[in-house]
């Protein structure tokens, strides 16, 4: 036998040294088994190790390994878990595991008598239900990381769907397939049971914050059991609640429970005044009263109880326990991550007091600047009746709605291809410095791109025919084929107008001087939305990864994965839609308008009393989102000579000879144009929105005699109606 090469021995010695030093981790199956045995979510491990959820997913799937200090910390975690949960031990939730102890006051289901053997067995309280089948025949499986970080107070998860079986027994379907018996016979008793025995809720998201209240979702059968209507009358739907004289509300009053000002509606909050730091509050969600709007939650309201618990539980674990609509929850998430107050350091007597929490919006609302106020705001009550404010009086930062006729050269191509920016408004919030306090009015200020605010400045001199494309480098473009970055309709500004800081900063970036006439700036500022963005980004990416769309896919593989991405698990696709709606709705709530209630122009409305009513923050996010898209359009045009034919919000449509984005995006050796469009699932990257034939586009525009009809609105499925076109 010949001697082995010395390098092989060296390699073996290095491998042995790695084992001795702890550089070799347990197998992939063991990594997942140990985490799940401990009841830890991927999000919890990611937070502890200071990485993102996709990193944990990659480590458990073998696509990547931790490096440096993260390797040592991850190995320490796995070693600790392996001592607590050896491989020979039966993991929790397996068939051989004894059922968990029953909560006091919650009786186990009685044994089924022989005569009733043909009836389907009722899940015993505290047992795990079997994976159920959807109406389309597909079997669902629990999501791995829907459970909250281990907390004995909330052992059964953040929420439960309450239903009634064929025998008339009330059951609470929790996350992870857990089913509990519900002994309560009335809504007051149900609230008591929830707080005393159900062990539902979720830990706070921030140190000074509050734990999430338990959420009960009532099915139609549960509504009947507890004396509530299955649907609301037209009058009740308009009022948003059942009448004060309803028998259930009388029951609550007798039991000394209270309701918030919005009463008992689709999202009800039942509470007793807090004693010390202990809260006594239960939320109730009623899908048949349209609590789960189909525009944001799809078919969630019609799912079986266990499936609905899975969908809402996944959302609760990755975003937060729903507090109302996705818009309300988006706004509540901002506050949960940045509570307005915190406990002070102990005073001379050792007592702590409530004080302002730095980085938050505080607990008191602040007035916006007059230019930031929407029409009808009390700040504008002295304006003449029917006065229309122009750009010089009103900040108008909105998303794009722009289109143009196609050129002769574009008409020789065969297809129109739409690309859409993932989580565009979330990406616009990432790293954005926004005002935290009240504005300061300044005359003839020097523009400061680091200072959030609203600026009155003339940008009509900015010429897109020649823009700065780098240090001492300029690019020549065809400005007639580009939208202006300064107006939502893409029109060139005609004089002084109000703009948010990101818009003015972009004019400077393009190489032009700016001279503001006046401004409302906010010296108290910070990156208030960073935590909000991170939470929603991770929720989006984790759920898309569950659906098979990962962050490390090559462009062609990404496009293939996105083709039919909903099909593997339609229920999880609902969570994705809800996360995206949470982003847009939460930002929209920052400038919530009056909602009836007898409001008249010039009078305050309810939303103005919130510290989170901040139209300036909304404007800054939209401004930055629009500018981010325009920057990519300009980079693409300068490099390829291609221009969009339509832009709508976060979607841009290009004429191309092929049907795929890869037919016009300039990839070289798998790498995209720096600063341009890049395919991928991360927020800010783009996906394929849809493709239609160029002939389709020309026929639609000719049909409605609209050479600049915005085709981006219909590029996804090609469907257009007379109503859509304005006819």
N, C-alpha and C positions, 0 to 999 in steps of 0.2 A: 504494500500500500504506500502510495506516495504521501509525503508530508503535506498537510494542509497549508495554504498560504497564510503568512503571518497576519494579514489584515483580517482574516476570518476570526482568528483568535481574539484580535483586538476588538472586533465588533461584538463578539460574545461577551467579553469582559465588560464592555460598556453596557450591554444589556443587563448583565447581572448587577452591575453597579446601580443602574436605574431602578432595579427591583429593590435593592438594599436601601436606596435613598428615598423610596416612595414615589419614584417617577412613573411607575406603571400603575394604572388605575384598575379597579375591578371591571369585569366584563360589562358590556352595554346593558344586557338584561339585568344584571345585579344593580347597576346604577338606578334604573327605573324602579326595580323592585324595592330597594331600600328607601327611596324617596316616597313611594306610594305607601309602603308599610308604615311609615311615620306620619302619613297624612299630610305631607308637605306638598305645596303646589310648586310648579316650575317658577311662578312669579315670586314666591317666598324665597326660594333658593337663589334666584337671580338678584333679589334685593339684598340678601345677606352677603353675597359675593361681589356686589357692586358691578354687575353686568346686566345685559338685557335678556329678556326671555328667549329670543332666538338663539342666544349663545348656549343656554342650558339645553334647548332642544337639539342643537348641533352636537353637543357633548354626549347626549344620551343616544343620538342616532349614529354616532361615529363619523360624522362629517367634519368634525374638528375636535381639537383637544385643548384644554386650558394651558396657559403659559405662565411661567414665572411664579409670582406669589399666589396667583389664582389657582395654579395646579396644587400647591401645598395646602391651600385653604379647602379646596374641593376634596382632596384626599382625606383631610382631617374630618370633614363632614361625613364622608362615606365610611371611614373607619369607625367613627362614633355610632353611626346608624347600624353598622354590621354587628357591633357588640350588643346593641339593643334588640336587633331583629336578625338573628342568625338564620342562615338559609334553611335550616331544619324546622324552624318555627312556621306555623301556619299563618299566612298574612291575614290581617283583618278583612272581613267581608267575604272570606272563602266559605265554601259549603260546610267545612268542618268546624267553623268557628261557632262558639256558643252565642246565642242571641244576646245583644246588649241588655243590661238591666233596664227594667221598665221604670219610667219616671213615676214618682208618687202621684197618685190621683188619676193616672191614665190606665184604665183596666186593660188587660190583655183580651184579645178576641176570644170568646167562648168557643169550646170545641164544637165542631160541626156534627150534629146528630146524624146517625146512619141514614135516616129517611131523606136527609137533604144532601146526600153524597153527590147527586147529579149536578147540584148548583156549583158555580165556580167558587173556589175558596177565596175568602176575604183575607188580604194581607194582614198578618198580625202586627200590632203596634210595635214599632222599633225594628221591623224586619226590612230586608231589602227586596224591592220588587224586581221581577225579571225584566230584562230588556223587552220593550214592547215593539209592536210592528206598526208602521205608519199605514195610512189608507192605501198607499201605492205598493204595499207589500214589503218595503225595505225595513230591515230590523235596525234599530238604533242601539248605540252603545254609549255608556257614560263617557263624558269628557274627562280627561285625566286631571285637569287642574281647575275644576270648578269649586272645589272645597276651599274654604277660607283657611288662613294660617291657623294652626291648632289653637283653640281657645275654648276651654271647657264651658264657658258661659254660652257659647254659640255652637255647641257640638253638632247641632242638626242643620247648620247652614244659615244663610241669610233670609230664607223665605220658604213658604210652603203654599201649595195649591190645595185648597179645601174643596172636597167633592163628597158626594153621597153615593154609596153603593146600592145595589138592588135590594138589599135587606134594610135599607134606611139608616145604615151606620155612616157617620161622618168620618172621613179619612183625610189626613194631611200628607200630601205628596211632597217630599223634600228633595234636595239635590242628592245625587248619587244613588237614586232609587230607594231611599229610605221612606217608609210609610208609617205614620203614627195614627193611633186611634184618637179621635177628638170627642171627648165626653160632653162638651158644651152644648146646651140646648138653645142658647140665645146669643145675640151679638155681644151684650155685656159679658156674659160668661165666656164667650170665645176670646174676648180681649184679655180677661183674667187668666185664662188657661195659657194663652200665648206668652204672657209675661212671667208666669209662675212656673210653668211646667214644660213648655215646648222647646226651650233652649234654642231659640231662633234669634238671629241678629248678626251683626258683623263688626269687627273692631274698627276703630277710627283710622282714618287715612293720614292724619297728621297729629303730632304730639299734643298741641293745644285743642284739638278737635273733639268731636263727640262720636261715640259709637253709633252705628247705623241702627235705626229702629227696625224691629222685625216687620216683614211684609207678608200679608195673607192675600192670596188671590182667590176670589170666590167664583166658582163655576155656577152655571145656571141652576144645577141641582142644589147647590149650597144656598143660593139666594132663596129658593123656595123653602128650604128647611128653616132658614132664619127669618122668614117673613118679609123679605125684600122683593121688589118687583124684578122680573127677569129683564125687562126693558123699560126705558123711561118714556113717558109721554112726551109729546112735542113741547109742551110747556115746561116740563121738568128738564128736558134736554137743553132748552134755551136758557133756563136758569142755572143749569149745571149741577143740580142737586134734587133730592126728594124734598117735599115740603116739611116745614118745621113741625107740623102736627102729625107726622107719620108715627105709627106705633113703635117702630124701632128706635126712633129718636127719643120718644118718651121713656122707653126702657133704659136708654143710656143716661138720661137725666136722673131717673130714679136711682140708678146705680152710681151716681156721682161721677160719670164720665163726661168729658167735654169734647166738642168738635171745633176745629179751626173755623175761621170766617167763611171758608168756601163750603162749609156744611158737609152733608153726606152725599158725595157725588162719585164720579168714576174713580177718583183717587181721594179716599177719605183718610183723615188722620184723627184717631181717637186717643185722648190723653187725659191724664190727671196732672194737676200742678206738681212740678218737681219738688222733691224734698232733698235739700242739699244738692249733691251732684248726681243723685239717682233720678233717671228719667223714667216715666211710665207712659209710653206712647206706642201705639200699634197702627201701622198703615194698612189700608185695605185697597186692593185693586180689583175692579169689576170689569172684566173684558166685555161682557154683553152690553155694558153701558158705554162702549167705545173708549175704554181706558187705553187699549192697545191699538192706536190708530194704524190702520192697514197701510198707510203711506210709509210708515216707518217700521212697523212690526210685521208686515206681510200677513200671513195666515196664522200668526201666533195665537190669536184669540180663539181659533177653532181647533187647536191641538188638544189631544187627550191630556189629562192632568199631569201624568208623569213626564210627557214630552214638554209641556209648557214649563214645568218646574226645571227641566234641564236647560231650556232656552234662557229663561229668566235668571236661573242660577249661574249660568256661564257669564251672562252680562253682568250680574251682580259681583261676581268674583273678579272680573277683569276691568270693569269700569267702576260701578258702585251699585248698591241696592237702589232700584228705581225709586224716585221721589215724586213721580208724576210723568208727564210726557217726556220724550227724549230731550226736548228743549229745556224743560224744567230741570231735568237731571243733569244736563250739560252745564247749566248755571250753578246748580247745587254742588257739582264736582269742583268748580273753582273755589267756592267757599270752604268745602271740606278739606281741600289741600292747603288753603291759606285762611284759617279761621281769623275773624276780625280782632279777637282779643286772646290774651294768654295770662297765666298767673305770674304776678310779679315776684321778685325776690322777697324773702321775709323782711318785714319791717322790724322796728325796735322791740315790738311785742311778740315777734315770731309769726305774725299773721301775713298772709298773702292777699293781694288785691288784684282785681282785673285791670289789665293795662293793654294798650294798643300792641298788636302783634306786628312787628316790623315786616314789611313786604306784602302786607294785606291791604285791602281797600278800606279797612276800618269798619266801625259799626254805624257810622252816620253817613247819609248820602251827601254828595257835593253837587253844586250846580255845574252844569256844562257851560261852555262858552256860547254866546248867542248864535254864532255861525254853526255850531254843532247841534243846536236844538232843532228837532223836527217841527214841521208846521203844526200850529195849535198849542205849542208849549207856552207855559205862563210867561217865560221871558219875552215872548213876542206879542203879548196881549195888546200892546200899544200901537202895533202896526195897523195901517188902514185896512178896512174890511176888503176882502178879495184881492189883497196885495199878493203878487207872485214874486217870490225872491229868486234872484238870478245867481249865477256863479260867484258874483262879488259879495253876496250876502249869505250864502249857504254853502256849507261843506257838503260836497256830493261825491263821496267815495263809494262806488258800487262796482260790481263785477262786470266783465265785458258782455256786450251784446252788439257785435259788429260783423258786418259782412260786406263784400264787394262783388261786382261783376267779374267773371273770369276773363283772362286775357286770351288772345287767339292761340298762343302757344299752349296754354293750359287746356284749351278745348280740343287739342289734338291727343291728349292723354285719355286713358280709358276709365279711370276710377277716381272716386273721392274717398279718402281714407281719414278717419277721425282718430285722434289720440286724446286721451283724457288724463289729467294729472291726478294721481292718487291722493286722497285726503288733502286736497290743495289748500283749504283754509286752515287745516291743522298745521301744515307745513309753513303757512304764512305766519302762524303764531309762534313758531319755534324760534327762540332766541330774541324775540321782539321786545324792545324796551318800550313800555307803556307808562302813562301817567298813573300815579297812585292817589294823588290829592287833587285839589282844586286848581284851575288854570290861573295864570298870571298874564295880564294884558300888557303887551310891549309894543311900542311904536318904533318903526324903522329898525328892526332888529337885524343883527348879522346872523345869517342862517347857520344853524348847528345841527348836523345830521344825527348827533347823539342825543338831541333834546326832543322828546315827544311833544307834539302839539299840533296846532292848526295854523297855517301860514297863508296870508294874503299876498300873492305874488303873481307876476305876469310871466307865463311860460310860453307865450305865443311865438317867441323868437327861436325856440328849440326846433332845429331842422333835422328830421330823420334821414335826409339825403346824405348827411355826413355825420357820423357818430364816432366817438372814441371807442376803440376796440382793444385797448391795452395801453400800457405806458408809452407815450409818444407814438402811438399807432392809431390810425383812423381808418374807418371803413366807409365806402360809398355804397348807398342803398337806393332802391327805388321807393321813395316815400309814399308814392301814390298807391302802393300795394300793401302798405302797413297801417295798422290802426295807431292812432296817437296813444301813448301810454298814460295820458293825463285826463282822459274823459272816458266814461263807460261806453259811450257810443263810438269811440274811436275817432271823434272829430277833433280837428286842431283847435285849441283854445283861442279865443278872440280878444283877450284882455286879462286884467287881474282877476283871479279866482282863488277860492280857499282850497287848500290841499293839506293832507296829512303829511307828516314828516317823511315817510318812505317815498312818496311821490316826488317831492321836491329834491330829495337826496338823489333820485334817479336822474333828474335833469342835470345835476352836477356830475354824476357818473358818466353821462353821455358827452360831457366836455363843455358844458355851457354855464355861464355865470348866472346867478340868481340874486335878486335884490328885493327881499320882502318889504312890503309897505307896513305891515303890522302882523302881530301873531298873538295867539293864546298858547303859552307854553306851560309845561308842568315840570317844575324843578324837583319835585318829589316823585321819583319814578323807579322802575325796576322791571325785571323779567317775570312779571306776575304769572304769565301763562305757560311758563316752561314745564312745571310739574303737571299741569293739565294736558299739555301736548304729549308729554312722555307717557302718561297713563293711557291716553286714548290711542297713541301710536302702538304701544305694546299690546293693547287689547286687540287692535286691528291685525297686527302681524301674527300674534299667537293664534287667532282664529283662522286666518288665511292659511297658516302653516298646518293647522288641523285639517284643512280642506285640500292640502297637497300643494299649496303655492308658497314656496320658500323664498327667502331673501337672496340666496346665493345661486339662483338659477341663471344659466346662460340665456341670452335674449330669445333664441328660438325655443328653448325649453320653457321659458316663462310664458311665451305666447301660447304654447301648446297646453300648459297647465291652466291658463286662464280661459281656455276654450271649454266651456261647460263646467266651470269651477263650482257651481252650485250643486251639481248632480250628486257627488259623493255623499253629501249630508245636507239636504235642504233646510233642516232645522238650524244648523250652524250658520248657513247663509243668512238666515234671519238676524242672527247676532251681528254679522258684518254690517248689514243694512242699518241696524239700530245704532251701532257705534258711529257710523258715518253721519246719521241723522243727529246724533248727540253733538257732534262737532258743529254742524251748521245751525242747529236749533239753539245751542248754547250761545253762540255768537249773536244770533238774531235777538235773543232775549236781552242782550246788552242795550238794545234800543227798542224795547217793547213799546208798542203804541197802545192807545186806549182800546179797551175791549167792551164797548157798550157802557153799561152802568150809568146811563144818563149823562155822560160826559159832554161838555161843550167846549169849543175852542177857547183857549186862554185860561182854562181851569186845569189844576193838577189832576193827574190820574194815578191810580194805585201804584204802578210800577216805579214812579218817581221817588217813592219813599224807600226804595232799596239802595244800599250802597253799591250794588252791582248793576244799577242802571247807568251805564257808561257808554254813551254813543261814540265818544272819542276813541275808546279801545276797539270797538267794532270797526270804526272807520280805518284805524291804523292797520288792523289785520287784513281787511279787504284791500286796502291800498297796497300793502306788501304782497299779497297774493297776486293781484293784477300785474304788479311790476315784475314779480318773479317770472310770470308767464311771458311777459313782453321781452324780458331779457333773453329768454331761451329762443323766442321767435327771431330776435335780431341776430343772435349768434348763428342760428341755423341759416338765416337769409344771407349773412355775410359769407358763410363758408360754402353754401350750396347754390345760392341764387334762387332758392325756392321760397315762396311766400304763402301764407295761409289765405284761403278764400273765405273763411268764416271762423269766428271765435265766439264761443258762448260760455261765459263763466270760466270753467277750467278745461274746456274742450276746444281743440283747434283742428280744422279740416284742411287737408292738402290734396291737390290733384297729383295723381301718380299713375304709372303704367301698371303697377301690380296692386294686389289686394291687401298686402301686409304692410305694417309700419316699416318693416325692414327694407321695403322697396323704395323708401325715400329717406330714411334716417341714415346718416353717414357713419356707420360702424366700420372701424378698421381693426382687423385682428381681434374682433370681439370687443373692442373698446369704443365708447361713444365719443362724440365731439365734446371736448371740454367746455362746460358751461351751457351746453345745448340739451336737447332732449335725450333722456336715457330710459330704456325699458327696464321695468322692475316693479316690485310691489311696495317698496318703501314709500312713505309720504314724500311727495315732491317729484318722484319718478312717474313715468307715464305707462299706460296700458293701451291696448287696442280698444277703441270705443265702438267702431263699426265701419263697414265699407259698403258703399253704394256705387252704381255705375255713374259715370259722368253724364251719360244720357239721361239718367233719372234726375240728376240735378238740373239739367237744362230744361227738361220737360216740366218740372215742378215750377221753376221760375217763370217759364213762358206761360204756364197755365194760369198763374196768378198775376201775370204781368208785373213781376217784382224781380228785377235783375239782381237785387241785393238781398233777396230773402235769405234769412240766416239758416243755412242748411245744417249747421252744427246741431240745431235743435232736433233734427230728425234723422241724423246719420246713423243712429244705433239700429233702428229697425225699418227705416224708410217710410214709416206711416205718417201721413199728414192729412189734416182735415181742413175744410173751408174755415172752420172756427179758428184753427191754429194760424191760418194765413191772414186773418183779419177780414176775410170776406163776409 
